[in-house]
Amino acid sequence: MHGYYREMRNIAVKKRTLFDKKAIKIIQTTCLSEGVNNGKRKNQKNMEYKILVVDDESDLREILQCNLENAGYQVDTAESAEEALQKLTPDCSLILLDVMLGGMSGFKLAEKLRKGLKNNVPIIFLTARDTENDMLTGFSSGGDDYISKPFSLQEVLARIKAILRRTSTPTAKAKIEIGAIEIDFERKMVTVRGEDIHLSPKEFGIFSLLAKNPKRVFTREEILSEVWHGESYVLDRTVDVHVARIRRKLGDEASCLTNRQGYGYCLVP
């Protein structure tokens, strides 16, 4: 175990954890070894989410990272808005963002993400500035929630859970297995029993869309919108032709790709 985490475990003794910008008081067990917290294993569902913690207080960053990882989340950290921009990835599910950063402020970073980069990743502001005007500024700059310091760990986890439930989707898996079929999204390949079946880009687009949403029926119009992105002069029949080709290439495994007569297509594992 990392020395810092061991120290945190040993000195934490009471029921709540309060954080302050200048003084961090630790009065709850904050980190437990092997991902176990109060006798419970890490939440497997949370492991699908990635959180970026942005704060210029190193102690606070580490405490938040430790507890979020204990709760099962993937976590990355940054000490400035500039570093956050470099570390922000498309699979980020949520940003915990301090307002009073050196250099670019948290409010400015949120505005840049929303207006300049058109990025809609959920943002929860962490700040000691708790006046009504500060809160209004936070929401108007693109924040989804606003937590005033000092705050409890339980409050942070509850707010994160609520935001993710409303706005976020799990980090996409790099691979999905359906029986003898494996879909590798990074390499854009589909294999059956280890053999590449050579799907075209449109065929891969259809099959991966269905695989990421198992049992959901997609109409031909929805598939055209998602895979052809509104291209003109593409007929509904085009989807049928591509699906037929996918089935032929899947061979004996084609039964997972089904047609709900009158509705559309779905993939049933």
KEMARZA-410268 format. One record per residue (C-alpha): residue number from 1; chain; x negated, y, z negated. Coordinates in pm, 1 decimal. Each point is the difference from the previous one (the first is absolute). Layout:
residues N
[NUM,"A",[X,Y,Z]],
...
//
This chain:
residues 269
[1,"A",[0.0,0.0,0.0]],
[2,"A",[-116.8,351.8,81.2]],
[3,"A",[-153.5,165.8,-308.4]],
[4,"A",[239.5,292.8,15.7]],
[5,"A",[304.7,-225.8,1.5]],
[6,"A",[-138.9,-199.7,-292.7]],
[7,"A",[-47.1,319.8,-196.9]],
[8,"A",[352.2,116.3,84.5]],
[9,"A",[144.5,-329.5,-115.4]],
[10,"A",[-188.6,8.2,-328.7]],
[11,"A",[87.1,355.3,-100.5]],
[12,"A",[364.8,4.5,106.8]],
[13,"A",[215.4,-72.9,-304.6]],
[14,"A",[350.9,140.7,2.5]],
[15,"A",[320.3,11.5,209.0]],
[16,"A",[-26.8,291.6,240.7]],
[17,"A",[-261.8,158.8,223.8]],
[18,"A",[-2.0,377.1,37.6]],
[19,"A",[-214.1,187.1,246.6]],
[20,"A",[-97.1,365.2,-21.3]],
[21,"A",[-207.7,201.3,246.6]],
[22,"A",[-271.1,74.8,-255.2]],
[23,"A",[41.8,-276.7,-254.1]],
[24,"A",[104.7,-355.5,76.3]],
[25,"A",[144.4,-179.9,-300.1]],
[26,"A",[14.1,-375.5,19.8]],
[27,"A",[246.5,-157.7,-240.1]],
[28,"A",[116.5,-309.2,188.7]],
[29,"A",[-167.7,-307.9,144.9]],
[30,"A",[-77.0,123.8,348.6]],
[31,"A",[-202.7,-277.2,162.1]],
[32,"A",[5.9,-371.4,-57.5]],
[33,"A",[-227.4,-253.3,163.8]],
[34,"A",[97.0,-227.0,289.0]],
[35,"A",[298.8,212.8,99.4]],
[36,"A",[204.5,-97.9,-305.3]],
[37,"A",[201.7,266.0,-183.0]],
[38,"A",[188.4,-87.1,-319.5]],
[39,"A",[1.3,-363.8,104.7]],
[40,"A",[135.6,68.9,348.0]],
[41,"A",[-176.6,-63.8,328.3]],
[42,"A",[-39.3,270.3,258.6]],
[43,"A",[314.9,84.7,191.9]],
[44,"A",[-51.6,-176.6,332.1]],
[45,"A",[243.5,230.6,180.2]],
[46,"A",[-197.2,308.2,-106.4]],
[47,"A",[-310.2,-145.9,168.0]],
[48,"A",[164.0,85.3,332.2]],
[49,"A",[-31.5,372.4,-78.1]],
[50,"A",[-305.9,224.9,23.1]],
[51,"A",[-28.6,315.4,-214.4]],
[52,"A",[-251.3,283.5,38.3]],
[53,"A",[-82.5,179.8,-328.7]],
[54,"A",[-136.2,352.8,52.0]],
[55,"A",[-132.0,178.3,-310.9]],
[56,"A",[-323.2,182.4,-81.9]],
[57,"A",[-6.1,-143.3,-355.7]],
[58,"A",[-201.3,-321.6,28.1]],
[59,"A",[132.7,-143.8,-328.6]],
[60,"A",[359.0,49.0,108.3]],
[61,"A",[-67.8,-149.2,343.4]],
[62,"A",[-151.5,-311.4,-154.9]],
[63,"A",[278.1,-43.0,-255.9]],
[64,"A",[268.2,34.5,266.2]],
[65,"A",[-185.1,-233.7,233.3]],
[66,"A",[-42.5,-259.4,-276.0]],
[67,"A",[365.9,5.6,-100.8]],
[68,"A",[135.8,6.1,353.3]],
[69,"A",[-217.4,-296.1,95.0]],
[70,"A",[118.1,-174.7,-316.7]],
[71,"A",[354.9,57.1,123.1]],
[72,"A",[-98.2,-170.5,325.4]],
[73,"A",[-46.2,296.7,235.4]],
[74,"A",[-284.7,46.3,247.0]],
[75,"A",[-175.8,322.8,-102.2]],
[76,"A",[-249.2,241.6,152.7]],
[77,"A",[-118.8,326.1,-157.8]],
[78,"A",[-126.9,341.0,106.3]],
[79,"A",[-130.4,292.5,-204.7]],
[80,"A",[97.3,272.7,246.1]],
[81,"A",[256.4,77.4,267.0]],
[82,"A",[-273.8,-11.9,261.1]],
[83,"A",[-102.4,-351.0,-106.0]],
[84,"A",[365.3,-104.8,-8.7]],
[85,"A",[40.4,99.0,365.6]],
[86,"A",[-295.3,-223.0,87.2]],
[87,"A",[130.5,-296.1,-201.0]],
[88,"A",[365.8,24.9,97.2]],
[89,"A",[93.6,-296.6,219.5]],
[90,"A",[320.9,-83.1,189.0]],
[91,"A",[80.1,-278.3,-248.0]],
[92,"A",[1.1,235.5,-300.6]],
[93,"A",[332.7,-36.0,-182.5]],
[94,"A",[-21.2,295.2,-241.4]],
[95,"A",[-232.5,278.4,-122.0]],
[96,"A",[-38.7,101.9,-364.8]],
[97,"A",[-126.1,354.2,46.8]],
[98,"A",[-138.4,243.9,-255.5]],
[99,"A",[92.3,361.8,74.3]],
[100,"A",[-299.9,184.0,-145.4]],
[101,"A",[-284.0,-141.8,207.1]],
[102,"A",[-328.4,166.9,82.4]],
[103,"A",[0.9,128.2,358.2]],
[104,"A",[329.5,-71.7,172.5]],
[105,"A",[284.2,-22.6,-253.2]],
[106,"A",[245.1,-286.2,-20.2]],
[107,"A",[277.2,226.3,132.0]],
[108,"A",[-212.5,94.2,302.5]],
[109,"A",[-82.7,-363.7,67.8]],
[110,"A",[369.2,-91.5,-7.5]],
[111,"A",[81.5,282.2,241.4]],
[112,"A",[-278.9,-112.4,232.5]],
[113,"A",[125.7,-357.5,-1.5]],
[114,"A",[360.4,98.1,61.1]],
[115,"A",[-29.0,287.2,244.9]],
[116,"A",[-338.1,-48.4,164.2]],
[117,"A",[-43.7,-377.6,14.3]],
[118,"A",[372.8,-92.3,-1.3]],
[119,"A",[-70.4,-259.5,-269.1]],
[120,"A",[298.5,-98.9,-214.1]],
[121,"A",[-177.4,-213.2,-261.0]],
[122,"A",[175.5,52.7,-337.0]],
[123,"A",[-178.7,239.6,-236.9]],
[124,"A",[32.8,23.1,-378.8]],
[125,"A",[-164.9,311.0,-146.2]],
[126,"A",[-185.3,-26.8,-332.9]],
[127,"A",[-54.5,335.0,-167.3]],
[128,"A",[-20.3,200.1,-320.7]],
[129,"A",[187.1,279.2,179.5]],
[130,"A",[359.3,-65.2,-97.7]],
[131,"A",[189.9,323.9,57.6]],
[132,"A",[309.2,-4.0,218.8]],
[133,"A",[-183.5,198.5,270.6]],
[134,"A",[-283.8,-253.1,2.5]],
[135,"A",[245.2,-284.8,43.0]],
[136,"A",[181.4,180.1,279.5]],
[137,"A",[-333.3,64.7,171.8]],
[138,"A",[-83.5,-369.1,-29.3]],
[139,"A",[326.1,-112.5,157.3]],
[140,"A",[-10.2,265.2,272.5]],
[141,"A",[-353.6,-104.3,96.3]],
[142,"A",[117.4,-355.4,61.9]],
[143,"A",[-12.0,-176.2,-337.6]],
[144,"A",[245.1,-280.1,-77.0]],
[145,"A",[-38.2,20.7,-379.0]],
[146,"A",[-174.8,209.1,-264.1]],
[147,"A",[-145.1,-129.9,-328.6]],
[148,"A",[-123.4,247.2,-261.8]],
[149,"A",[-303.6,-67.8,-219.5]],
[150,"A",[-26.0,-138.6,-257.4]],
[151,"A",[193.0,-302.4,124.5]],
[152,"A",[45.3,-362.5,-98.1]],
[153,"A",[-120.6,-292.1,201.7]],
[154,"A",[348.2,-150.9,-10.9]],
[155,"A",[141.7,314.7,157.7]],
[156,"A",[-254.9,-7.3,282.7]],
[157,"A",[69.8,-366.3,77.7]],
[158,"A",[375.7,57.1,-10.1]],
[159,"A",[-19.4,301.1,232.9]],
[160,"A",[-222.4,-191.5,244.4]],
[161,"A",[238.4,-294.5,2.6]],
[162,"A",[298.3,226.5,64.9]],
[163,"A",[-170.2,184.8,286.2]],
[164,"A",[-121.2,-319.3,168.4]],
[165,"A",[343.5,-155.6,-30.9]],
[166,"A",[151.8,300.4,181.2]],
[167,"A",[-259.5,93.7,255.9]],
[168,"A",[-276.4,-249.1,54.5]],
[169,"A",[-56.1,-328.8,173.6]],
[170,"A",[-253.1,-266.1,-93.5]],
[171,"A",[-344.1,17.0,152.1]],
[172,"A",[10.8,-201.2,319.3]],
[173,"A",[-153.4,-342.4,-14.7]],
[174,"A",[-293.1,-65.2,233.3]],
[175,"A",[136.8,-346.0,83.5]],
[176,"A",[329.6,-185.0,-19.6]],
[177,"A",[38.9,-376.7,20.0]],
[178,"A",[321.2,-162.9,116.2]],
[179,"A",[-41.9,-374.4,-4.2]],
[180,"A",[-272.8,-81.7,251.2]],
[181,"A",[8.8,357.4,135.9]],
[182,"A",[-241.6,269.0,-118.7]],
[183,"A",[34.8,366.4,95.7]],
[184,"A",[-315.2,209.8,-36.9]],
[185,"A",[105.0,365.8,15.7]],
[186,"A",[-352.8,140.5,-1.4]],
[187,"A",[-117.4,-215.4,291.7]],
[188,"A",[338.7,12.4,174.5]],
[189,"A",[2.9,-377.9,36.7]],
[190,"A",[250.5,-279.0,-54.3]],
[191,"A",[-125.3,-354.9,-41.7]],
[192,"A",[182.3,-331.9,-19.1]],
[193,"A",[-195.2,-265.8,-188.4]],
[194,"A",[-309.7,213.8,44.9]],
[195,"A",[39.7,48.2,377.2]],
[196,"A",[49.9,350.3,142.8]],
[197,"A",[322.1,11.6,205.3]],
[198,"A",[-96.6,325.2,179.3]],
[199,"A",[300.0,229.0,-46.8]],
[200,"A",[16.4,317.9,208.2]],
[201,"A",[7.6,332.1,-191.9]],
[202,"A",[380.9,26.9,32.5]],
[203,"A",[49.1,-365.3,-97.0]],
[204,"A",[-222.9,50.5,-303.1]],
[205,"A",[192.7,315.8,-87.8]],
[206,"A",[332.3,-185.1,2.0]],
[207,"A",[-126.8,-301.4,-191.5]],
[208,"A",[-181.7,205.3,-264.2]],
[209,"A",[307.8,222.7,-50.5]],
[210,"A",[214.2,-306.6,-69.4]],
[211,"A",[-268.5,-163.7,-216.6]],
[212,"A",[-31.9,306.9,-222.4]],
[213,"A",[376.2,0.0,-54.6]],
[214,"A",[93.1,-369.3,-36.7]],
[215,"A",[370.0,-88.7,27.1]],
[216,"A",[91.0,352.9,107.6]],
[217,"A",[188.0,8.2,330.4]],
[218,"A",[-127.9,263.7,244.7]],
[219,"A",[220.6,107.8,289.2]],
[220,"A",[-154.7,30.2,344.3]],
[221,"A",[30.9,376.9,-28.7]],
[222,"A",[-193.7,-0.7,-329.5]],
[223,"A",[-274.3,-216.8,148.3]],
[224,"A",[-26.8,227.0,303.2]],
[225,"A",[-26.4,303.3,-229.4]],
[226,"A",[-267.7,-158.8,-224.0]],
[227,"A",[-212.3,-169.6,266.7]],
[228,"A",[53.1,209.2,314.0]],
[229,"A",[29.1,325.8,-200.5]],
[230,"A",[276.7,148.7,209.6]],
[231,"A",[-160.5,-64.8,339.9]],
[232,"A",[239.7,84.1,282.6]],
[233,"A",[146.7,-252.4,241.0]],
[234,"A",[-45.0,-302.9,-226.5]],
[235,"A",[303.6,-229.8,-0.6]],
[236,"A",[134.2,-209.3,-287.0]],
[237,"A",[-65.7,-306.2,214.0]],
[238,"A",[-371.4,77.7,-29.2]],
[239,"A",[12.1,-105.9,-366.4]],
[240,"A",[157.3,-334.8,94.4]],
[241,"A",[-272.5,-66.6,254.9]],
[242,"A",[-278.8,72.6,-248.8]],
[243,"A",[161.4,-210.3,-273.1]],
[244,"A",[31.3,-291.2,242.2]],
[245,"A",[-371.1,26.7,75.2]],
[246,"A",[-85.6,7.0,-371.3]],
[247,"A",[208.3,-312.3,-59.8]],
[248,"A",[-167.6,-179.8,286.3]],
[249,"A",[-343.4,81.4,-138.9]],
[250,"A",[98.0,-104.8,-353.3]],
[251,"A",[95.4,-343.4,128.6]],
[252,"A",[121.6,-231.3,-276.8]],
[253,"A",[-6.5,290.9,-251.0]],
[254,"A",[246.5,213.3,199.8]],
[255,"A",[298.1,-94.5,-217.4]],
[256,"A",[-91.5,274.8,-251.2]],
[257,"A",[88.9,265.1,261.3]],
[258,"A",[377.3,-0.1,21.2]],
[259,"A",[269.1,185.3,192.6]],
[260,"A",[309.3,106.0,-194.4]],
[261,"A",[253.3,2.1,281.5]],
[262,"A",[149.2,343.2,47.6]],
[263,"A",[-238.6,163.0,-248.3]],
[264,"A",[-366.3,-45.7,87.9]],
[265,"A",[-312.8,-182.6,-106.5]],
[266,"A",[-152.7,-97.0,-332.3]],
[267,"A",[-278.8,-212.9,-137.1]],
[268,"A",[88.3,-263.8,-259.5]],
[269,"A",[-305.3,-150.6,-179.8]],
//
